């Protein structure tokens, strides 16, 4: 999956917590 912006990444962390488990 592509890496969304920092602001969007925060939203992705909530939705795709299993997929996006990076710092933020």
CHARMM internal coordinates of N, CA and C (Angstrom, degrees):
IC EDIT
DIST 1 N 1 CA 1.4654
DIST 1 CA 1 C 1.5257
ANGL 1 N 1 CA 1 C 110.37
DIST 1 C 2 N 1.3312
ANGL 1 CA 1 C 2 N 115.33
DIHE 1 N 1 CA 1 C 2 N 150.28
DIST 2 N 2 CA 1.4613
ANGL 1 C 2 N 2 CA 120.04
DIHE 1 CA 1 C 2 N 2 CA 179.92
DIST 2 CA 2 C 1.5213
ANGL 2 N 2 CA 2 C 110.59
DIHE 1 C 2 N 2 CA 2 C -74.97
DIST 2 C 3 N 1.3094
ANGL 2 CA 2 C 3 N 116.17
DIHE 2 N 2 CA 2 C 3 N 157.45
DIST 3 N 3 CA 1.4578
ANGL 2 C 3 N 3 CA 120.18
DIHE 2 CA 2 C 3 N 3 CA -179.89
DIST 3 CA 3 C 1.5225
ANGL 3 N 3 CA 3 C 110.79
DIHE 2 C 3 N 3 CA 3 C -95.86
DIST 3 C 4 N 1.3266
ANGL 3 CA 3 C 4 N 117.86
DIHE 3 N 3 CA 3 C 4 N 107.83
DIST 4 N 4 CA 1.4573
ANGL 3 C 4 N 4 CA 123.26
DIHE 3 CA 3 C 4 N 4 CA 179.86
DIST 4 CA 4 C 1.5241
ANGL 4 N 4 CA 4 C 111.05
DIHE 3 C 4 N 4 CA 4 C -69.17
DIST 4 C 5 N 1.3379
ANGL 4 CA 4 C 5 N 116.96
DIHE 4 N 4 CA 4 C 5 N 166.57
DIST 5 N 5 CA 1.4635
ANGL 4 C 5 N 5 CA 122.16
DIHE 4 CA 4 C 5 N 5 CA 178.99
DIST 5 CA 5 C 1.5267
ANGL 5 N 5 CA 5 C 111.82
DIHE 4 C 5 N 5 CA 5 C -57.39
DIST 5 C 6 N 1.3217
ANGL 5 CA 5 C 6 N 116.29
DIHE 5 N 5 CA 5 C 6 N 168.97
DIST 6 N 6 CA 1.4573
ANGL 5 C 6 N 6 CA 120.96
DIHE 5 CA 5 C 6 N 6 CA -178.33
DIST 6 CA 6 C 1.5236
ANGL 6 N 6 CA 6 C 111.18
DIHE 5 C 6 N 6 CA 6 C -59.32
DIST 6 C 7 N 1.3324
ANGL 6 CA 6 C 7 N 116.23
DIHE 6 N 6 CA 6 C 7 N -46.01
DIST 7 N 7 CA 1.4693
ANGL 6 C 7 N 7 CA 120.34
DIHE 6 CA 6 C 7 N 7 CA -179.54
DIST 7 CA 7 C 1.5196
ANGL 7 N 7 CA 7 C 110.79
DIHE 6 C 7 N 7 CA 7 C -64.33
DIST 7 C 8 N 1.3405
ANGL 7 CA 7 C 8 N 115.53
DIHE 7 N 7 CA 7 C 8 N -40.32
DIST 8 N 8 CA 1.4584
ANGL 7 C 8 N 8 CA 119.05
DIHE 7 CA 7 C 8 N 8 CA -179.41
DIST 8 CA 8 C 1.5187
ANGL 8 N 8 CA 8 C 109.86
DIHE 7 C 8 N 8 CA 8 C -75.39
DIST 8 C 9 N 1.3244
ANGL 8 CA 8 C 9 N 115.91
DIHE 8 N 8 CA 8 C 9 N -30.52
DIST 9 N 9 CA 1.4579
ANGL 8 C 9 N 9 CA 120.02
DIHE 8 CA 8 C 9 N 9 CA -179.34
DIST 9 CA 9 C 1.5199
ANGL 9 N 9 CA 9 C 111.12
DIHE 8 C 9 N 9 CA 9 C -62.73
DIST 9 C 10 N 1.3444
ANGL 9 CA 9 C 10 N 115.75
DIHE 9 N 9 CA 9 C 10 N -35.67
DIST 10 N 10 CA 1.4582
ANGL 9 C 10 N 10 CA 120.55
DIHE 9 CA 9 C 10 N 10 CA 178.44
DIST 10 CA 10 C 1.5248
ANGL 10 N 10 CA 10 C 109.71
DIHE 9 C 10 N 10 CA 10 C -62.66
DIST 10 C 11 N 1.3509
ANGL 10 CA 10 C 11 N 115.85
DIHE 10 N 10 CA 10 C 11 N -40.98
DIST 11 N 11 CA 1.4587
ANGL 10 C 11 N 11 CA 120.13
DIHE 10 CA 10 C 11 N 11 CA 178.61
DIST 11 CA 11 C 1.5253
ANGL 11 N 11 CA 11 C 110.02
DIHE 10 C 11 N 11 CA 11 C -67.65
DIST 11 C 12 N 1.3390
ANGL 11 CA 11 C 12 N 115.97
DIHE 11 N 11 CA 11 C 12 N -37.70
DIST 12 N 12 CA 1.4585
ANGL 11 C 12 N 12 CA 120.31
DIHE 11 CA 11 C 12 N 12 CA 179.99
DIST 12 CA 12 C 1.5235
ANGL 12 N 12 CA 12 C 110.55
DIHE 11 C 12 N 12 CA 12 C -67.03
DIST 12 C 13 N 1.3311
ANGL 12 CA 12 C 13 N 115.60
DIHE 12 N 12 CA 12 C 13 N -33.17
DIST 13 N 13 CA 1.4650
ANGL 12 C 13 N 13 CA 119.95
DIHE 12 CA 12 C 13 N 13 CA -179.87
DIST 13 CA 13 C 1.5220
ANGL 13 N 13 CA 13 C 110.42
DIHE 12 C 13 N 13 CA 13 C -61.69
DIST 13 C 14 N 1.3498
ANGL 13 CA 13 C 14 N 115.76
DIHE 13 N 13 CA 13 C 14 N -34.02
DIST 14 N 14 CA 1.4573
ANGL 13 C 14 N 14 CA 119.63
DIHE 13 CA 13 C 14 N 14 CA -179.56
DIST 14 CA 14 C 1.5180
ANGL 14 N 14 CA 14 C 110.73
DIHE 13 C 14 N 14 CA 14 C -77.69
DIST 14 C 15 N 1.3403
ANGL 14 CA 14 C 15 N 115.72
DIHE 14 N 14 CA 14 C 15 N -40.07
DIST 15 N 15 CA 1.4572
ANGL 14 C 15 N 15 CA 119.88
DIHE 14 CA 14 C 15 N 15 CA -178.38
DIST 15 CA 15 C 1.5231
ANGL 15 N 15 CA 15 C 110.93
DIHE 14 C 15 N 15 CA 15 C -80.70
DIST 15 C 16 N 1.3268
ANGL 15 CA 15 C 16 N 115.24
DIHE 15 N 15 CA 15 C 16 N -49.20
DIST 16 N 16 CA 1.4637
ANGL 15 C 16 N 16 CA 119.59
DIHE 15 CA 15 C 16 N 16 CA -178.52
DIST 16 CA 16 C 1.5271
ANGL 16 N 16 CA 16 C 108.91
DIHE 15 C 16 N 16 CA 16 C -110.91
DIST 16 C 17 N 1.3031
ANGL 16 CA 16 C 17 N 115.03
DIHE 16 N 16 CA 16 C 17 N 63.42
DIST 17 N 17 CA 1.4585
ANGL 16 C 17 N 17 CA 119.64
DIHE 16 CA 16 C 17 N 17 CA -178.37
DIST 17 CA 17 C 1.5199
ANGL 17 N 17 CA 17 C 110.45
DIHE 16 C 17 N 17 CA 17 C -65.03
DIST 17 C 18 N 1.3320
ANGL 17 CA 17 C 18 N 115.43
DIHE 17 N 17 CA 17 C 18 N -31.10
DIST 18 N 18 CA 1.4594
ANGL 17 C 18 N 18 CA 120.11
DIHE 17 CA 17 C 18 N 18 CA -179.21
DIST 18 CA 18 C 1.5236
ANGL 18 N 18 CA 18 C 110.59
DIHE 17 C 18 N 18 CA 18 C -75.61
DIST 18 C 19 N 1.3399
ANGL 18 CA 18 C 19 N 115.78
DIHE 18 N 18 CA 18 C 19 N -33.39
DIST 19 N 19 CA 1.4596
ANGL 18 C 19 N 19 CA 119.69
DIHE 18 CA 18 C 19 N 19 CA -178.34
DIST 19 CA 19 C 1.5218
ANGL 19 N 19 CA 19 C 110.46
DIHE 18 C 19 N 19 CA 19 C -85.40
DIST 19 C 20 N 1.3279
ANGL 19 CA 19 C 20 N 116.49
DIHE 19 N 19 CA 19 C 20 N -50.23
DIST 20 N 20 CA 1.4555
ANGL 19 C 20 N 20 CA 119.95
DIHE 19 CA 19 C 20 N 20 CA -178.56
DIST 20 CA 20 C 1.5240
ANGL 20 N 20 CA 20 C 109.76
DIHE 19 C 20 N 20 CA 20 C -97.47
DIST 20 C 21 N 1.3149
ANGL 20 CA 20 C 21 N 115.73
DIHE 20 N 20 CA 20 C 21 N 98.54
DIST 21 N 21 CA 1.4623
ANGL 20 C 21 N 21 CA 119.47
DIHE 20 CA 20 C 21 N 21 CA 179.08
DIST 21 CA 21 C 1.5120
ANGL 21 N 21 CA 21 C 109.42
DIHE 20 C 21 N 21 CA 21 C -121.58
DIST 21 C 22 N 1.3408
ANGL 21 CA 21 C 22 N 114.98
DIHE 21 N 21 CA 21 C 22 N 48.16
DIST 22 N 22 CA 1.4567
ANGL 21 C 22 N 22 CA 119.90
DIHE 21 CA 21 C 22 N 22 CA -178.99
DIST 22 CA 22 C 1.5192
ANGL 22 N 22 CA 22 C 109.85
DIHE 21 C 22 N 22 CA 22 C -100.98
DIST 22 C 23 N 1.3146
ANGL 22 CA 22 C 23 N 115.81
DIHE 22 N 22 CA 22 C 23 N 175.62
DIST 23 N 23 CA 1.4605
ANGL 22 C 23 N 23 CA 120.04
DIHE 22 CA 22 C 23 N 23 CA 179.44
DIST 23 CA 23 C 1.5235
ANGL 23 N 23 CA 23 C 110.99
DIHE 22 C 23 N 23 CA 23 C -65.67
DIST 23 C 24 N 1.3259
ANGL 23 CA 23 C 24 N 116.96
DIHE 23 N 23 CA 23 C 24 N 155.07
DIST 24 N 24 CA 1.4542
ANGL 23 C 24 N 24 CA 119.31
DIHE 23 CA 23 C 24 N 24 CA -179.58
DIST 24 CA 24 C 1.5032
ANGL 24 N 24 CA 24 C 111.09
DIHE 23 C 24 N 24 CA 24 C 173.98
END
COOR INIT
IC SEED 1 N 1 CA 1 C
IC BUILD
